[in-house]
Structures are given as C-alpha cells and as structure tokens.
Amino acid sequence: MRESFLERLACPDCAGALAVAAVERRDGAAIVDGSLACTACAQRFPVRARIPRFVPDSGYADNFGWQWNRFQKLQRDSYNGTHLVRDTILRRSQFTPEFLAGKSVLECGCGSGNDTEVLAEMVGTLVSIDMSVAVDAQSPATLARENVLVLQADLRRPPLRPASFDIGYCHRVIQHTPDPPRAFAQMAPFVAPGGVFFLHSYDTHWKSTRHFKYWVRPLIRKWPHERVFRWLSRLGPLLYPTVGALNRIAFLRRPVKFLIPFENHDRIPSKAGSTLTRRERYEYSLLITFDDLTPEHDHPHPPETLCRWFEEQGYVDIEIRGRRPSIVVGRRPRVGESADSRNVTSGRR
C-alpha cells in the first residue's frame, strides 16, 4: 500500500485516523509488509503482501477465498483473452469510460480481482475491499498499481472515512452478505455528496430462481468446501459435456439449468474470442458451479427492494438499470440539495 491512501482510511473500531506503525519491507514507495495503527485507540492492523488486513482470515466468505485462490486467473480478461468483464461492467452500470475517468471508486467485494483489474485501468483511484483471503489471489500487477489499494476488511465495518469516493461499486456481492440491507446501509455513507452508487444483486424472477443451486445447496450445506469440490470433480467429466450437448437444443436449456447440477459456459467465452484451452473452459465451468453451490448466504432481491434501500439512505435520482439481475444506481444529494426528490425511474431492461 502507498501512504497517500491513509487519507481515505479510518479505524473500523473507533473511526480514528490511521498511521503507519511499522515497515518491514518496501517496494519503492509501497509498503509490502508492516502495520498500521489507530492514532485514537492504538489498535494495530497488519499489512501483508501490500494489503492492509482488518479481519481474521476466516468468516462467512470463506468459500470465495477458497475458490478464487484455486482458480484465480480463469475469469480475468487479461488471462482469457476476452473483454467479457469489461463489457459486463459497462453494460450493467451504463457508465461510460469517459464518466469513469479520473473518478475515485470504492469497490465493495472484490474477490480475486476480476473487476478490480478492469476498473483500475478506467478510473482515477480505486479502493477495493473483500473479507476473504481471495484478496491474496489479486494480480501482482494490479496490487502494484499506484492508483489501487486492496483491503481485507468487513463490508459491515469498512475501515474508511465517510464521503470519500465519487462512486460506490458493489457487483455480485450484496446477496452473499448475512444482512444485505444492513450491508448497504454500512456502505452507502462512503460515497461523497453528488456521487453515485452502483448496486447489483441476484433477482427473484422465477426464471432466475429455477436453478439447480436452490435445490442442491440445502442438501450439501454442511459439506466442507473440499468435499463439494471432490463431488463436482467426479461428476464434472460426465455432466459437463451432457449439459453442453443439451444446451444446443433451445427449449431444453431452462429445464437443464434446473435439473442438472453442473454449468457449461463453453459458448460464452468461445463467442467472445477466448484463448482458454478446452481444459480451462471445463475448469471455468467447474468454478461457476462451485460458486453456485457453496455460499453461506444467498439472498436475492427484486430491484424495487434495492430502490427502497437507496431511499432509506437518502439517495436521489434512483434508477433501475436491470431486472434480471437486479441493478440500481442512485445519487447521493449534493450539500444543500433537498433529498425530497427521491424519484425512482425504470431503465430499459
């Protein structure tokens, strides 16, 4: 981490300012290993491998750390030769590269950094948070960028100063927190007046919820992640090609998605010009299947519910930008601006 980021950080326990307490190893201006300390309560927080750590290495997000450290590269645009992540970010948020340029962005839930590496190239400053050890799978090139800080921290107690960012960004994360409305309420204040928050969630539409994960997951909920992975690894060589073959018949795709507990994402990366090998495309689908089945929490919400959360936090110009999945963007009122105009509009999707 670079010391210039300290102006955006605060103690998660008392909100006091943080300062460098010790430096064990540097890489130029960046602290690789060391510690931070709160100037108010004296609590200390380690910095390890460029990442300040504000939580233990275990918690409700354990499965995400396990999966991303095992399959850390497969979904990255820089590895698979596509623009799938970049295109998804721009399509879902409806932000343009010109809008993002120069902005300070808080990425809430970054995992191993699929979105992080793309955002880092488009924005001015990026602070990315994740609770799990998936942060250790971040690309070394991303961690070394001058405009990026990755934190291992709890979204419900972010170690940040309020109103510090132009954009809040939460993609594929909120549904996996124990209490999504509370998690959003904790994140929303870190957007500066006049800034915007992009929020994505799984939706409750019947076409989305008729998915094998919703009947398989209760059956294996108590299994350790290693056992789930072994089970999927045994089934995969049979189910992966079966699903791929059946998906070629359009009217079978929906029942297959509900009945057969394995993903086949061959078509998506292949159409996008992926350089993944056949084995890597199988592992890509295995990763998505593991991701389907192992979250401790999965709380989908319709976009109208997300809009209510924005209203409760005083946001205005709230817009539904997607229904499958649920996507909402809202703006925090500028200083002196009335929050009475909490209009909600529905986007084109």
VEXDREN-2710 file (C-alpha; in Angstrom, 1 decimal):
% VEXDREN-2710
k/r/px/py/pz
1/MET/0.0/0.0/0.0
2/ARG/1.0/3.6/-0.5
3/GLU/0.8/6.1/2.3
4/SER/-1.2/8.5/0.2
5/PHE/-4.2/6.2/0.8
6/LEU/-4.2/6.9/4.5
7/GLU/-6.3/10.0/4.0
8/ARG/-9.2/7.7/2.9
9/LEU/-8.8/5.2/5.8
10/ALA/-10.1/5.1/9.3
11/CYS/-10.1/2.7/12.2
12/PRO/-13.1/0.3/11.9
13/ASP/-13.4/0.2/15.7
14/CYS/-13.4/3.9/16.6
15/ALA/-13.2/5.8/13.3
16/GLY/-9.9/7.3/14.3
17/ALA/-7.2/8.2/11.8
18/LEU/-4.7/5.5/10.8
19/ALA/-0.9/6.0/10.6
20/VAL/2.0/3.8/9.6
21/ALA/3.2/2.0/12.7
22/ALA/5.9/-0.2/11.3
23/VAL/7.5/-1.0/7.9
24/GLU/9.2/-4.4/7.5
25/ARG/9.5/-4.4/3.7
26/ARG/9.0/-1.8/1.0
27/ASP/8.9/-1.8/-2.8
28/GLY/9.8/1.7/-3.7
29/ALA/7.0/3.9/-2.2
30/ALA/4.8/1.0/-1.4
31/ILE/4.6/-0.8/1.9
32/VAL/4.7/-4.5/1.3
33/ASP/4.8/-5.8/4.9
34/GLY/4.3/-3.8/8.1
35/SER/1.4/-2.5/10.2
36/LEU/-0.9/0.4/10.7
37/ALA/-2.1/1.8/14.0
38/CYS/-5.1/3.9/15.1
39/THR/-4.0/7.3/16.4
40/ALA/-7.0/7.3/18.8
41/CYS/-7.4/3.8/20.2
42/ALA/-4.0/2.4/19.4
43/GLN/-5.4/-0.7/17.7
44/ARG/-2.9/-2.2/15.2
45/PHE/-3.6/-3.8/11.8
46/PRO/-1.1/-5.8/9.8
47/VAL/-0.1/-5.0/6.3
48/ARG/0.8/-8.2/4.4
49/ALA/1.7/-8.6/0.8
50/ARG/0.7/-4.9/0.1
51/ILE/-2.8/-5.5/1.6
52/PRO/-3.9/-4.0/5.0
53/ARG/-5.7/-6.6/7.0
54/PHE/-8.7/-5.6/9.2
55/VAL/-10.3/-9.0/9.7
56/PRO/-9.1/-12.6/10.5
57/ASP/-8.7/-15.0/7.6
58/SER/-11.9/-16.9/8.3
59/GLY/-15.5/-15.9/8.2
60/TYR/-18.8/-16.3/6.2
61/ALA/-17.0/-15.6/2.9
62/ASP/-14.5/-18.5/3.3
63/ASN/-15.7/-20.3/0.2
64/PHE/-14.9/-17.3/-2.0
65/GLY/-11.4/-17.2/-0.8
66/TRP/-11.0/-21.0/-1.4
67/GLN/-12.4/-20.9/-4.9
68/TRP/-10.6/-17.8/-6.1
69/ASN/-7.2/-18.9/-4.8
70/ARG/-7.7/-22.2/-6.7
71/PHE/-9.0/-20.7/-9.9
72/GLN/-7.5/-17.2/-9.7
73/LYS/-6.9/-16.4/-13.4
74/LEU/-9.7/-18.1/-15.4
75/GLN/-12.2/-15.3/-15.5
76/ARG/-9.8/-12.4/-15.9
77/ASP/-9.9/-10.6/-19.2
78/SER/-6.1/-10.3/-19.1
79/TYR/-5.8/-14.1/-19.0
80/ASN/-8.6/-15.5/-21.1
81/GLY/-8.1/-13.0/-24.0
82/THR/-11.6/-11.5/-23.9
83/HIS/-13.3/-8.3/-22.8
84/LEU/-16.1/-10.1/-21.0
85/VAL/-15.6/-8.5/-17.6
86/ARG/-15.1/-5.0/-19.1
87/ASP/-18.2/-5.3/-21.3
88/THR/-20.3/-6.6/-18.4
89/ILE/-19.2/-3.7/-16.1
90/LEU/-20.0/-1.1/-18.7
91/ARG/-23.3/-2.7/-19.9
92/ARG/-24.7/-3.3/-16.4
93/SER/-23.7/0.0/-14.9
94/GLN/-24.4/2.0/-18.0
95/PHE/-21.3/4.1/-17.1
96/THR/-19.1/5.2/-19.9
97/PRO/-15.3/5.1/-19.8
98/GLU/-15.4/8.9/-20.1
99/PHE/-17.6/9.1/-17.0
100/LEU/-15.3/6.8/-15.0
101/ALA/-12.1/8.5/-16.0
102/GLY/-10.4/10.3/-13.0
103/LYS/-13.1/9.2/-10.5
104/SER/-12.4/7.7/-7.1
105/VAL/-14.1/4.4/-6.7
106/LEU/-14.9/2.1/-3.8
107/GLU/-15.3/-1.5/-4.9
108/CYS/-17.3/-3.3/-2.3
109/GLY/-16.4/-7.0/-2.5
110/CYS/-13.5/-7.5/-5.0
111/GLY/-12.7/-11.2/-4.6
112/SER/-9.6/-12.2/-6.6
113/GLY/-9.9/-9.0/-8.7
114/ASN/-11.7/-9.8/-12.0
115/ASP/-13.4/-6.5/-11.9
116/THR/-10.6/-4.8/-10.0
117/GLU/-8.0/-5.1/-12.8
118/VAL/-10.5/-3.6/-15.3
119/LEU/-11.7/-0.8/-13.1
120/ALA/-8.1/0.1/-12.2
121/GLU/-7.4/0.9/-15.9
122/MET/-10.5/3.1/-16.3
123/VAL/-10.7/5.1/-13.0
124/GLY/-8.5/7.6/-11.2
125/THR/-8.3/5.9/-7.8
126/LEU/-9.6/2.5/-6.7
127/VAL/-10.0/1.1/-3.2
128/SER/-11.2/-2.5/-3.3
129/ILE/-12.4/-4.4/-0.2
130/ASP/-13.1/-8.1/0.4
131/MET/-13.5/-10.0/3.6
132/SER/-12.0/-13.3/2.4
133/VAL/-8.4/-14.4/1.6
134/ALA/-9.5/-14.2/-2.1
135/VAL/-7.6/-10.8/-1.9
136/ASP/-4.4/-12.8/-2.0
137/ALA/-5.3/-14.0/-5.5
138/GLN/-5.3/-10.5/-6.8
139/SER/-2.9/-10.0/-9.7
140/PRO/0.5/-8.7/-8.6
141/ALA/0.3/-6.2/-11.4
142/THR/-2.9/-4.8/-10.0
143/LEU/-1.6/-4.7/-6.5
144/ALA/1.5/-2.8/-7.7
145/ARG/-0.5/0.0/-9.4
146/GLU/-0.1/3.4/-7.9
147/ASN/-3.9/4.1/-8.1
148/VAL/-5.0/0.9/-6.4
149/LEU/-5.4/-0.2/-2.7
150/VAL/-6.8/-3.6/-1.8
151/LEU/-8.1/-4.1/1.8
152/GLN/-9.1/-7.3/3.6
153/ALA/-11.9/-5.9/5.6
154/ASP/-15.6/-6.5/6.6
155/LEU/-18.1/-4.5/4.4
156/ARG/-20.2/-4.2/7.5
157/ARG/-17.4/-2.3/9.3
158/PRO/-15.4/-0.7/6.5
159/PRO/-12.1/1.0/7.6
160/LEU/-12.9/4.1/5.6
161/ARG/-13.6/7.8/6.1
162/PRO/-17.2/8.8/5.2
163/ALA/-17.9/10.6/2.0
164/SER/-14.5/9.8/0.4
165/PHE/-15.5/8.4/-3.0
166/ASP/-17.1/9.6/-6.2
167/ILE/-18.6/6.1/-6.9
168/GLY/-19.6/3.2/-4.8
169/TYR/-19.5/-0.1/-6.8
170/CYS/-21.0/-3.4/-5.5
171/HIS/-21.2/-6.1/-8.1
172/ARG/-22.2/-9.7/-7.4
173/VAL/-21.7/-9.3/-3.7
174/ILE/-24.6/-7.9/-1.7
175/GLN/-26.7/-11.1/-1.9
176/HIS/-23.9/-13.1/-0.2
177/THR/-23.8/-10.9/2.9
178/PRO/-25.7/-12.1/6.0
179/ASP/-27.9/-9.0/6.1
180/PRO/-28.0/-7.2/2.7
181/PRO/-29.9/-4.1/3.7
182/ARG/-27.6/-3.6/6.7
183/ALA/-24.6/-4.1/4.5
184/PHE/-25.8/-1.5/2.0
185/ALA/-26.5/0.9/4.9
186/GLN/-22.9/0.5/6.0
187/MET/-21.5/1.1/2.5
188/ALA/-23.7/4.0/1.4
189/PRO/-22.2/6.8/3.5
190/PHE/-18.8/6.4/1.9
191/VAL/-20.0/8.0/-1.3
192/ALA/-19.4/11.7/-1.4
193/PRO/-22.2/14.2/-1.9
194/GLY/-23.0/14.3/-5.6
195/GLY/-21.5/10.9/-6.1
196/VAL/-23.3/7.7/-7.3
197/PHE/-23.6/4.1/-6.1
198/PHE/-24.0/1.1/-8.4
199/LEU/-25.6/-1.9/-6.8
200/HIS/-26.1/-5.3/-8.3
201/SER/-28.0/-8.3/-6.8
202/TYR/-29.3/-11.6/-7.8
203/ASP/-33.0/-11.2/-8.6
204/THR/-36.2/-13.1/-7.6
205/HIS/-37.7/-13.6/-11.1
206/TRP/-38.9/-17.1/-11.5
207/LYS/-36.6/-17.6/-14.5
208/SER/-33.7/-16.9/-12.3
209/THR/-34.7/-18.9/-9.2
210/ARG/-35.4/-22.1/-11.2
211/HIS/-31.8/-23.0/-11.0
212/PHE/-30.3/-26.2/-9.6
213/LYS/-28.4/-24.3/-6.8
214/TYR/-31.6/-23.6/-5.0
215/TRP/-32.5/-27.3/-4.5
216/VAL/-29.0/-28.8/-4.4
217/ARG/-27.5/-26.3/-1.9
218/PRO/-29.7/-27.3/1.0
219/LEU/-28.7/-31.0/0.5
220/ILE/-25.0/-30.3/0.8
221/ARG/-25.0/-27.2/3.1
222/LYS/-22.9/-28.9/5.8
223/TRP/-20.3/-30.3/3.5
224/PRO/-16.8/-28.8/3.7
225/HIS/-15.7/-27.0/0.6
226/GLU/-13.2/-29.7/-0.2
227/ARG/-15.9/-32.3/-0.3
228/VAL/-18.1/-30.3/-2.5
229/PHE/-15.2/-29.8/-4.9
230/ARG/-14.3/-33.5/-4.9
231/TRP/-18.0/-34.4/-5.6
232/LEU/-18.2/-31.9/-8.5
233/SER/-14.8/-33.1/-9.9
234/ARG/-16.2/-36.7/-10.0
235/LEU/-19.5/-35.6/-11.7
236/GLY/-18.0/-33.0/-14.0
237/PRO/-16.5/-35.2/-16.7
238/LEU/-20.0/-36.7/-17.2
239/LEU/-22.3/-33.7/-16.6
240/TYR/-20.2/-31.0/-18.3
241/PRO/-20.5/-32.5/-21.9
242/THR/-24.0/-33.6/-21.2
243/VAL/-25.1/-30.1/-20.3
244/GLY/-23.2/-28.7/-23.3
245/ALA/-25.0/-31.1/-25.7
246/LEU/-28.5/-30.5/-24.3
247/ASN/-27.9/-26.7/-24.3
248/ARG/-27.7/-26.9/-28.1
249/ILE/-31.5/-27.6/-28.1
250/ALA/-33.0/-24.2/-27.2
251/PHE/-36.2/-25.4/-25.4
252/LEU/-34.2/-27.7/-23.1
253/ARG/-31.9/-25.0/-21.7
254/ARG/-34.2/-23.9/-19.0
255/PRO/-35.1/-27.4/-17.6
256/VAL/-31.4/-28.4/-17.9
257/LYS/-30.5/-25.4/-15.8
258/PHE/-32.8/-26.5/-13.1
259/LEU/-32.3/-30.3/-13.2
260/ILE/-28.6/-31.0/-13.8
261/PRO/-26.3/-29.6/-11.2
262/PHE/-23.4/-28.5/-13.4
263/GLU/-22.7/-25.4/-15.5
264/ASN/-21.4/-25.4/-19.1
265/HIS/-20.1/-21.9/-20.1
266/ASP/-18.4/-23.1/-23.3
267/ARG/-20.4/-20.8/-25.5
268/ILE/-19.8/-17.5/-23.7
269/PRO/-16.0/-17.4/-23.6
270/SER/-15.8/-19.0/-27.0
271/LYS/-18.1/-16.5/-28.7
272/ALA/-16.0/-13.7/-27.1
273/GLY/-12.8/-14.9/-28.7
274/SER/-11.4/-16.6/-25.6
275/THR/-7.9/-18.1/-25.7
276/LEU/-8.8/-20.6/-23.0
277/THR/-7.9/-24.2/-23.7
278/ARG/-10.6/-26.9/-23.6
279/ARG/-9.4/-28.0/-20.2
280/GLU/-9.5/-24.4/-19.0
281/ARG/-13.1/-23.9/-20.3
282/TYR/-14.1/-27.0/-18.3
283/GLU/-12.4/-25.6/-15.2
284/TYR/-14.1/-22.2/-15.8
285/SER/-17.5/-24.0/-15.7
286/LEU/-16.4/-26.0/-12.6
287/LEU/-15.6/-22.7/-10.9
288/ILE/-19.0/-21.3/-11.7
289/THR/-20.7/-24.5/-10.4
290/PHE/-18.7/-24.4/-7.2
291/ASP/-19.6/-20.7/-6.8
292/ASP/-23.3/-21.6/-7.3
293/LEU/-23.3/-24.3/-4.5
294/THR/-21.1/-23.0/-1.7
295/PRO/-22.1/-19.5/-0.5
296/GLU/-23.2/-19.5/3.1
297/HIS/-25.6/-16.7/2.2
298/ASP/-27.6/-16.2/-1.0
299/HIS/-30.4/-13.6/-0.6
300/PRO/-31.8/-12.4/-4.0
301/HIS/-33.9/-9.3/-4.1
302/PRO/-36.1/-7.6/-6.8
303/PRO/-34.9/-4.1/-7.9
304/GLU/-37.7/-2.4/-6.1
305/THR/-36.3/-3.6/-2.8
306/LEU/-32.9/-2.2/-3.8
307/CYS/-34.6/1.1/-4.6
308/ARG/-36.1/1.2/-1.1
309/TRP/-32.6/0.7/0.4
310/PHE/-31.4/3.7/-1.6
311/GLU/-34.3/5.8/-0.4
312/GLU/-33.7/4.8/3.2
313/GLN/-30.1/6.1/2.9
314/GLY/-31.3/9.4/1.4
315/TYR/-30.2/8.9/-2.2
316/VAL/-31.9/10.6/-5.1
317/ASP/-32.2/10.1/-8.8
318/ILE/-32.6/6.4/-8.2
319/GLU/-32.8/4.4/-11.4
320/ILE/-33.5/0.7/-12.1
321/ARG/-31.0/-0.3/-14.7
322/GLY/-31.7/-4.0/-14.7
323/ARG/-34.2/-6.6/-13.5
324/ARG/-32.5/-9.9/-14.4
325/PRO/-30.2/-9.4/-12.5
326/SER/-31.4/-6.5/-10.2
327/ILE/-29.3/-3.4/-10.9
328/VAL/-30.0/0.0/-9.3
329/VAL/-27.9/3.3/-9.4
330/GLY/-28.6/6.2/-7.2
331/ARG/-27.0/9.6/-6.4
332/ARG/-26.2/11.0/-3.0
333/PRO/-27.6/14.5/-2.7
334/ARG/-25.1/17.4/-3.0
335/VAL/-24.6/19.6/0.0
336/GLY/-27.6/21.8/0.4
337/GLU/-29.7/19.8/-2.0
338/SER/-33.1/18.6/-0.9
339/ALA/-33.5/14.8/-0.6
340/ASP/-37.2/15.1/-1.1
341/SER/-37.0/14.3/-4.8
342/ARG/-36.3/10.6/-4.4
343/ASN/-37.7/9.8/-7.8
344/VAL/-37.3/6.2/-9.0
345/THR/-37.1/5.6/-12.7
346/SER/-37.0/2.3/-14.5
347/GLY/-34.3/1.7/-17.1
348/ARG/-34.7/0.0/-20.4
349/ARG/-34.1/-3.6/-19.2
END
